[in-house]
Amino acid sequence: MHVATLLAGKGSQVVTVPRSASVAEALGTLARHHIGALVVSDDGRRIAGIISERDIVRALDAAGPMILDQRVATLMSIHPETCQPSDVLEDIMGRMTELRVRHLPVVVDGEVAGIVSIGDVVKARIDELEANHRSLVDYITAR
């Protein structure tokens, strides 16, 4: 299965936050949307970075609650790993595991076209394996 197929099922909506937003605002956005990462983008199309719950938790541990008033730009990961719609999910899963990241923005022609989480990838892979299993059972029992 390809990333494009996954996005066709889950949708391509990407929640973004500008670099100038405060970390507290980013936390509120994460909570409201029940997501674990935000693409940082000043125009909603070009990726400036990514900020995740992990980034914020680690900064809170290191510097305390004062980081909540800082700008997202100070905590975001710049040049995040990305993927393309043509990428194969098994490859994406391996990259995410190797890099220890949970979210990959999907980029087409330099613009964000979606985002996939490790949860999305694992669910899609499980669904694919279950469909294969059902097909095999149907084949065996039809004989």
C-alpha positions in Angstrom: 0.0 0.0 0.0 1.2 3.5 -0.8 0.9 6.7 1.3 -1.6 8.1 -1.3 -3.9 5.2 -0.6 -3.7 5.8 3.2 -4.5 9.5 2.6 -7.4 8.7 0.4 -9.0 6.9 3.3 -8.0 9.1 6.2 -8.0 12.5 4.4 -5.3 15.0 3.8 -6.2 17.6 6.3 -3.1 19.0 8.1 -3.3 21.1 11.2 -0.6 23.8 11.1 0.7 26.4 13.4 2.8 29.5 12.5 6.3 29.9 13.8 5.2 32.9 15.8 2.6 31.0 17.8 3.4 30.4 21.5 4.1 26.9 22.7 1.0 27.2 24.9 -1.1 28.0 21.8 0.4 24.9 20.1 -0.5 22.8 23.0 -4.1 24.0 22.8 -4.2 23.2 19.1 -2.8 19.7 19.7 -5.4 19.1 22.5 -8.4 20.5 20.5 -7.6 18.3 17.5 -6.6 15.2 19.5 -3.3 15.0 17.6 0.4 14.5 18.5 2.2 16.9 16.2 1.7 20.1 14.2 3.3 21.1 11.0 4.9 24.5 11.4 3.9 26.7 8.5 3.4 30.4 8.2 1.3 30.0 5.0 -0.3 26.6 5.6 1.5 25.2 2.5 5.3 25.3 2.9 6.8 23.4 5.8 9.0 25.4 8.2 9.3 22.5 10.7 7.3 20.3 12.9 6.5 20.4 16.7 5.3 17.4 18.6 4.1 16.6 22.1 7.4 15.0 22.7 9.3 18.2 21.8 7.2 20.2 24.3 7.4 17.6 27.1 11.2 17.4 26.8 11.5 21.2 26.8 9.2 21.4 29.9 11.4 19.0 31.7 14.6 20.8 30.7 13.5 24.4 31.2 10.2 24.4 33.1 6.9 26.1 32.4 8.5 29.3 31.1 8.8 27.6 27.7 5.0 27.9 27.3 5.5 31.6 26.5 8.2 30.9 23.9 7.5 30.8 20.2 7.0 27.5 18.4 10.1 28.4 16.3 12.3 27.9 19.3 11.3 24.3 19.8 10.3 23.0 16.4 12.4 20.5 14.5 13.6 22.2 11.4 14.0 20.2 8.2 11.7 17.3 9.3 11.8 14.0 7.6 9.0 13.9 5.0 7.4 11.4 2.6 5.7 11.4 -0.7 2.3 9.9 -1.8 4.2 7.3 -3.9 6.1 5.9 -0.9 5.3 2.4 0.3 3.9 2.1 3.8 6.3 -0.7 4.8 9.2 1.6 3.9 7.6 4.5 5.8 7.1 2.2 8.9 10.8 1.3 8.8 12.0 4.9 8.4 9.8 6.1 11.3 11.0 3.3 13.5 14.7 3.9 12.6 14.4 7.7 13.1 12.2 7.4 16.2 9.6 9.8 14.8 5.9 9.3 15.0 4.7 11.7 12.3 5.8 12.3 8.7 4.4 15.2 6.6 3.5 14.2 3.1 5.0 16.6 0.6 4.1 17.2 -3.1 6.0 19.8 -5.1 7.4 21.4 -1.9 4.0 21.8 -0.3 2.3 19.8 2.5 -0.3 17.4 1.1 -1.1 15.4 4.3 0.5 13.9 7.3 0.8 10.3 8.4 1.4 9.0 11.9 2.8 5.7 13.0 -0.7 4.8 14.2 -2.1 5.4 10.7 0.6 3.3 9.2 0.2 0.4 11.7 -3.6 0.5 11.3 -3.3 0.4 7.5 -0.8 -2.5 7.7 -3.0 -4.5 10.1 -6.0 -3.9 7.8 -4.0 -5.1 4.9 -2.8 -8.2 6.7 -6.4 -9.0 7.9 -7.7 -8.7 4.3 -5.0 -11.1 3.1 -5.9 -13.5 5.9 -9.6 -13.4 5.0 -8.7 -14.0 1.3 -6.6 -17.0 2.2 -9.3 -18.5 4.5 -11.9 -17.9 1.8 -9.7 -19.6 -0.8 -9.1 -22.6 1.5 -12.7 -23.1 2.6 -14.0 -22.7 -1.0 -12.0 -25.8 -2.2 
